[in-house]
């Protein structure tokens, strides 16, 4: 099975930068996409950014122009470069992988979602 391990969280000041990393290990299954979600106290878990194996990206409006998602397919890693941090960016950040599992010879498949344990980011003035 695939396991996700995040790192890079910590304490930051307004305007600082942090880089989060996530490593997928333990499986030879194809990873269709990897992304980052975050959950602040009292709020729901929301998409921050996602990237497919082909390089297509999607960002939350609140982070466009400040955050950049990238991946290294050979290493099964995904990164989130966070610049110009704001207090509202403080949250637990979770890595997610979408695993493609082929189920028959015709190529039909299912997508399995795997989550990391999360890494805490704090932002203070």
C-alpha positions in Angstrom: 0.0 0.0 0.0 1.0 3.6 -0.5 2.1 5.7 2.5 2.5 9.4 2.4 5.0 11.3 4.6 5.0 15.1 4.9 7.7 17.4 6.1 8.6 21.1 6.0 6.0 22.6 8.3 6.8 24.9 11.0 6.5 28.4 12.4 6.7 31.4 10.0 6.1 35.1 10.1 3.9 37.1 7.8 5.7 37.4 4.4 8.0 34.4 5.0 8.3 31.3 2.8 8.1 27.6 3.6 8.5 24.6 1.4 6.5 21.4 2.2 7.5 18.0 0.9 5.6 14.8 0.6 7.0 11.4 -0.3 4.9 8.5 -1.5 6.3 5.1 -0.7 5.4 1.4 -0.4 3.7 0.7 -3.7 4.4 0.3 -7.4 0.9 1.5 -8.3 0.6 4.4 -10.7 0.0 7.8 -9.0 -2.4 9.8 -11.1 -2.2 13.0 -9.0 -0.9 14.4 -5.8 -2.0 17.4 -3.9 -2.1 19.5 -0.8 -5.1 20.2 1.4 -5.3 22.3 4.6 -7.5 22.5 7.6 -7.6 25.4 10.0 -9.2 25.3 13.4 -13.0 25.3 13.1 -12.9 25.0 9.4 -13.3 22.3 6.8 -10.4 20.7 5.0 -10.0 22.4 1.6 -7.9 22.0 -1.5 -4.8 24.1 -1.7 -3.2 22.8 -4.9 -3.1 19.6 -6.9 -0.8 18.3 -9.8 -1.4 15.4 -12.1 1.3 13.1 -13.3 1.2 15.0 -16.6 1.8 18.3 -14.9 -1.6 19.9 -14.9 -2.2 22.0 -11.8 -5.1 23.4 -9.9 -4.9 26.0 -7.1 -7.3 27.5 -4.6 -8.0 31.2 -5.4 -6.6 32.3 -2.1 -3.1 30.9 -2.9 -2.8 31.7 -6.6 0.3 33.7 -7.3 1.8 32.9 -3.9 2.0 29.1 -3.8 3.5 26.7 -6.3 3.0 23.0 -6.5 5.5 20.7 -8.2 6.4 17.1 -8.3 9.2 14.7 -9.1 7.6 11.6 -10.6 10.8 9.6 -10.5 11.0 10.1 -6.7 7.3 10.0 -6.1 7.5 13.3 -4.4 5.4 16.5 -4.4 6.3 19.9 -3.1 4.5 23.0 -2.1 6.4 26.2 -2.2 4.6 28.8 -0.1 5.6 32.4 -0.4 4.2 35.6 1.1 2.6 33.7 3.9 -0.4 35.3 5.6 -2.0 34.5 9.0 -4.9 32.9 7.2 -2.5 30.3 5.7 -2.0 28.8 9.2 -3.4 25.3 9.2 -2.5 21.6 9.2 -1.4 20.7 5.6 -2.2 17.3 4.3 -0.7 15.5 1.4 -3.0 13.4 -0.8 -2.3 11.0 -3.6 -4.7 9.5 -6.1 -3.7 6.0 -7.0 -4.8 4.5 -10.3 -5.5 0.8 -10.0 -6.3 -1.0 -13.3 -9.0 -3.7 -12.7 -9.3 -5.5 -16.1 -7.5 -6.0 -19.4 -9.7 -3.4 -21.1 -8.0 -0.8 -19.0 -10.9 0.1 -16.6 -9.6 1.4 -13.4 -10.4 2.8 -10.0 -8.9 5.7 -8.1 -7.9 5.3 -4.5 -7.2 8.2 -2.3 -4.4 8.1 0.3 -3.8 10.8 2.9 -0.7 11.7 4.9 -0.7 12.5 8.6 -0.4 16.2 8.1 2.2 18.9 9.0 1.5 22.0 11.0 2.1 25.5 9.6 1.8 28.5 11.8 2.0 32.1 10.7 2.3 35.1 13.0 2.9 38.8 12.6 
